């Protein structure tokens, strides 16, 4: 079975709020393959970045530690 990004179930962080600067990821695909698809929530038909689970964990840690600049 071939998986396309159209067939994935995408999730947005509960911390996203309504600001619009959000990313989405597909956790079921990540669990099954060890590769995490990530996309811009404003461009669901746009490009998808595929990263390892370790790289994704690093991105999440960086986002959590970064100060929000408004």
N, C-alpha and C positions, 0 to 999 in steps of 0.2 A: 504494500500500500504506500503510495506517495503522499506525503503531507505537503500541502501548500500553505502559504501564510493566510490565504482566504479561509481555510478550513480550521484554523486555530481558534481557541477560545481565549480572548484577550482580557486582561485585568489591569485596571488603573489603581494606583495607590490610594488608600483611604485618606492619606495626607494631602492629596492633590488639591482638594477644595475646588473653587471655581475660578482659579487664576488662569487656567488655560495652558500653562507651561508644564505639561505632563508627559510622562512616558507610560507605555503599556508593555506588559510582558505576558508570555503564554506559559504558565507554570506546568500544565499537564505535559506539554512538549518537553519542557526542561527536565521533568522527572523521568520521562521515558527515554530521552536521548542524551542528557548531560549537556545539551546546547540550549541556551536561553535566547529566544527571539525577543527583540526589543524594538519598539517603533514609537514614533511621535503620535500622540493621541489626536493631534489636529490634522494629521495626514494618514488616515488609516489605509489608504491605497498606495502610500509612498514607500520608500525603501525600508527594509528591515535589517537591523544589525543582529548578527548571530554571534554570541559570545559564550565562552565556557561558563559553567556554574561558578567556578572560582573567580573569574573576571567579573561576573555579575555581582557576586558577594562583595567584591572590592568596590564596585560602583555604588552599591547601596551604602557601604560603610563610609565612603567619601561624601555621599549626599547627606548622610546623617550628621557628619561632623562639620560640614560647611556652614558658614554663617549666611543667612539670607540677607541679601542686599536689595533694598527697594529704593 
